[in-house]
Amino acid sequence: MLKKDARKLYRQKRMGLSIQEMTRMDDLLLIQFQSAGIPFLNTLLSYWPIEENNEPDTHLFTEYLKFRNPELKVCYPVSDFSTLAMQAVVTDIDTPFVKTELNIHEPDSKDILLPEHIDLVFVPLLAVDKQGYRVGYGKGFYDKYLASCKPDCIKAGFSYFEPVDKIDDRHEFDIPLDLVITPHSTYVF
């Protein structure tokens, strides 16, 4: 499957989900995530789900990890669309978030954590294949960022749908995920 076809198909599939279906699948994703055997972590780069895109509720997974480790340093991305680069910004309970014109919630803070200090990254996706290669929104922010992370950084994605067989038009700079959680399965690559 080509990225543009997967992007279109899975965007339509997600937009066809009701709030009740998404809530049920988010609960199932959390159960799968809790069973995935994530090791003890010091740092997490999460992301705020874009409601308008019917993204899985990553707040559930972030809160679960914070419950397991109250000292967990949680970061959220801030993107620069002129350079197509992003940074991980450390947050806490008092950090304000600003919603951008693209419906992305970004922290209003300057406390940046370098990629080599991140233990786990939640990576947004529209579709993923059986080798862990994902289809995102097409700007390459995460692939660029992940290339700078330490080799043992865990790259995890959440999908309401099972993987496709193969993304046919991968690029040499595409970074595969290590783990994908769906409502009924956990895939380790």
Phi, psi and omega in degrees: 000137178279151181303316183296323178291317179296318180301313181294311183297312185282335171294315178297317180298317180294319181292340178278355181278141175278165177299320180296318178296316180294319179298316179296316180291325176299319177298317178293322176298318180297317178299314178298317181297318179297333180267359188283349178074036177297127180289171176298133184235154173257329186221144180223133167256106179261191171207153179277122181294139179275108183302321182295343178257006181053046179280151175304148185280088181293343177301324179300316184286322178295315180295323177299314179294323177293325176296317179293326182220090182301340179273001182302130175272117182253127179245157173229151183282148168237125187254144175247105184287346177282330179250354185055040178239157177223161178230152175268122181251127180289137181235165170215187185300335184262359182290123175283149176244145179243133178270122181279175179295343177264016179066025179262126176273121180238144179290142177263077183207161180244010183276091185269137174249128183292150184303327182290355178255004182269131179268327184216135176238126169275120186250122179292151179204156172260323179210161178216152177255178186286000174253001178093003178277134187249163170246118178259211182271357169100007181260343177083010181305310186288320178299318177298314182295313183298331178297338180264353181284160179294154185302328182267010174296131180274128179251113186237142177232158180234132181220139174287347187236154179289158181296151170278165181299307184202138169274116188280334184250052175293154176250159182296338180268358178292132181253122179286155176280160175266335189210134173229129179254127172241171182301335185240355184210158171240124180252128178246128183248000000 
